[in-house]
Amino acid sequence: MAESTASAGPHGEAPDTGLPPAFTDDRAAGPAGPAHGAAGPAHGAAGPAPGATEPPSGAEQPVPAEPTVLEVLRELGSGPRGLTEAEAGERLARCGPNVLPSRREAGRLRLFVRSLRDPFTAVLLCLGLVSAAVFAWGTAAVILLLVVVSCALRAAGEHRADRSTAALRELVATTATVVRRADAEAAPASRELPVDELVPGDVVRLGPGDLVPADVRLLRARGLTVHQSALTGESAPVAKSAGDVPADDTAAGLFGQPHRCFQGSSVVSGSATAVVTATGARTRFAAAHGRADGRRAPSAFDRSVHGVSWILIRFMLLTPPLVLMANAALRGRGLETLPFAVAVAVGLTPEMLPVLVTTCLARGAAVLARTHGVIAKRLPALHDLGAVDVLCVDKTGTLTQDRPVVDRSLGPDGQDDPEVLRWAAVNAWWTLHLADLPAPDALDEAVLDRAEEAEVTAYDGITAVPFDAARRLSTAVVRTPGRLGAHTLVVKGDVQAVLERCALTDDERARLGALAGLQAGQGLRVLAVATAERPARTRDYTAADERGLTFRGLVTLRDALAPSAAQALRDLAERAVTVKVLTGDHPSTALRACRDLGLAVEAADVLSAERIDAVADADLPALAGRTTVFARCTPEHKTRITRALRAAGHTVGFLGDGVNDLPALRAADVGIAPRGAADVAREGADVVLAEKDLTAIAHAVGAGRHASGNIATYLRVTLSSNLGNVIAMLSAGLLLPFLPMLPAQVLTQNLCFDAAQLAFAHDRPHPSVLRRPTVLRPRDLLRFITGFGVLNAVADLATFGVLALALHGPGTGDDEAVFHSGWFTENLLTQALVMLLLRAGRRGGGLRRPGPVAWAAVALAVIGLALPTSPLGPALGLTGLPPLYYALLTAVLLLYAGCLPAARVRHERRSACGA
């Protein structure tokens, strides 16, 4: 789980419901600050170890002083005996059911209409309208069909993703134990009620495993600890108590206040009675739903699509007027050349682009969902994954497991001493069994896992004084082995708390504190263990007996590494993805975990919250780019860092699972959330993972680059080839006394070429494509298509010379048909060569490994050679060609095939130098 804590979202005025003011105090409580100041059930650590009680730097403004329990009950018009059924019914009618704001799923028709806003599709629609305006009905019909197919494919893919995401939703709670009375004179009774029937003022009872059904104020609590990870991202349980909070003790922030629990959290241990203060849309959980709305910044895919679209639109708008003006000025032709001008514009535009983009992304998304459980909620998110070069993650639950493990047990001299671990395990075992705890906390569980069970169970337990946040330690009382009439107190907990209760000189206490601080500075959690012998007695042991202790030593613990994290980090590094760790933990803790995983991180690569706050927005992008670990991060820090990385030119992915991660999820190019994340985090994410695992992200990045590589290859191939044909057509139109190609021939050639290029959706890119981010940069694309388009135009103009030699100069009517046929054949053959030789990551290797693209290129070449002499040839104005033409054309094609790889190498070198 993410470590940083949540800040409260917008605090708009609650609607008037006619209820007491306390019904809306959760919305008016002010901004919430970090919850690190609250002590959890885990025993405190010395120094800067996680769980330490010092508040992080850069704490937010404190919330106002909290009302007392009596004031809350008075404002709610309730009491410890609960509401009557009549009062509850009246309030339910006023407040409405206790349900989260519903989210309306987009239907297929709405998704289809939304797909029409895609700029690629808009370009095609414009061309279709122009074609219809000049009565080119065949062209208009084909274009309209392509638009419908593309939008239908995209709508179907996104509808499937929406349904898959909806299936992942989990209910916050279904029933709750409520104390109510039949009437004012009746005795209160507890019963199970559906959560949606809860109202402000209801008294509820909570136990281990319960989900908190609404925002509540604790009335009574015993050993209560809750998980607030869905709200704050904090992985460790938080201790809660029912006492009134002093006015100077509210700086921990809303979620850090011990007397309040919130919908979306769950009870780990203990029990409590609480009064409901907010339900439905007024809960903090529902407030996060409201923050999920809003306009997102354009993603990498959006920026690329708009850039490429404007290139196409400029060419499309420029080409027809040029054709018309040139033919009118030099050849005296009028509007009769308008259909040809439109056909040239259509020939320049990649008609199959929306279909191919949607097909590539939909295939990649389907494979990811089927094989790795990764759901792309919107298809363009798959392209964004392929473009990601920076991935922001938290530490706990991603790089490390959500549990600690024992590292060492040290005696007072700092040397390894297994006896210390044994005493710590005795404390954990008997505290668990004698203090009515449902399960050991994370640190106790780690100690028990490491210790020998036979050594622990050899002691007879007498009683236990459980851990609480005030003492920061726990005590187990056992019979002293080998001594009748004696008991041994085994004390374990926060180092300073234990040292204060030990019989030590000031120098010894300082030395042992420094030893613990040294371990904590290495990113370890530290527990202190002490014992004391007391005469056996029958009266209860209390916290007052925890004095005059003998210091036994220290137990150090570290975060358990996620099993797949190290390999996943290596896989991401091989794919040129830089991982940034944004954590709420202390810098040394995060640094220790990164080093254990093999990341080359030094102390200089760690940036803490106070340093982030001191950096101006203009300077943060450069600093964030060279920093690996960001420690003590609040949600605002995460969002600011994400935006800074994007401002530095990176394509950023962000992995988050708490409500507090929502702003950063939306600030990133692609937001990623695991299936177990808070509901609003899944709603706000673009990609949902089956598990919070970097391995799945590595697979998703690979799938995104696979799809994006094929899309980029298609664009480079088709646009460069089409631009070359347009240049040649314009030149031929000025040199020849007839049109260089009939509109029907242009359309047929385009359909053949576009149909063949659908094979790119099924191509397997070269492995080199997967090793670097795939981004459609409009300037790079324009430079590529211009260079290779000119080369293609040179080949076309050389074909003109070949035709002149083969025909001994044009001049008859037959020469026009032969010219059309010769150029038609040459165009399809050169396009087949381009498909083979300009595939991403391949330099002539495509011929040695036949695949979909190779077979499509062969089919295209066969059509180019066979169609003019087929029965369909005369219908299109094509005819057979003399044998001399094929011999000369072969020489042109060989020369062209030799120039393409050389030009490609030169282009790649220039691109590398420019990068």
Buried (B, 14 or more C-beta within 10 A) or exposed (E): BBBBBBBBBEBEEBEEBEBBEBBBBBBBBBBBBBBBBBBBBBBBBBBBBBBBBEBBBBBBEBBEEBBEBEEBBBBBBBBEBBBBEEBBEBBBEEBBEBBBEEEEEBEEEEBBEBBBEBBBBBBBBBBBEBBBEBEBEEBBEBBBEBBBBBBBBBBBBBBBBBEBBEEBEEEBBEBBBBBBBEEEEEEBEBEEBBBBBBBBBBBBBBEBEBBBBBBBBBBBBEBBBBBBBBBBBBBBBBBBBBEBBEEEBBBBBBBBBBBBBBBBBBBBBBBBBBBBBBBBBBBBBBBBBBBBEEEBEEBBBBBBBBBBBEBBBEBBEEBBEBBBEBBEEEBEBEEEBBBBBBBBBBBBBBBBBBBBBBBBBBBBBBBBBEEBBBBBBBBBBBBBBBBBBBBBBBBBBBBBBBBBBBBBBBBBEBEEBEEBBBBBBBBBBBBBEBBEBBEBBBBBBBBBEBBEEEBBEEBEBBBBBBBBBEBBBBBBBBBBEEEEEEBBBBBBBBBBBBBBBBEBEEEBBEBBBEBBBBBBBBBBBBBBBBBBEBEEEEEEBEEEBBEEBBBBBBBBBBBBBBEBBBBBBBBBBEBBBBBBBBBBBBBBBBBBBBBBBEBEBEEEBBBBBEBBEEBEEEEBBEBBBEBBBBBBBBBBBBBBBBBBBBBBEBBBBBBBBBBBBBBBBBBBBBBBBBBBBBBBBBBBBBBBBBBBBBBBBBBBBBBBBBBBBBBBBBBBBBBBBBBBBBBBBBBBBBEBEBBBBBBBBBBBBBBBBBBBBBBBBBBEBBEEBBEBBBBBBBEBBBBBBEBBBBBBBBBBBBBBEBBEEBBEEBEEEEBBBBBBBBBBBBBBBBBBBBBBBBBBBBBEEBEEEEEBBBEBBBBBBEBBBEBBBEEEBEEBBBBEBEEEBBEBBEEBBEEBBEBBBEBBEEBEEEEEEEE
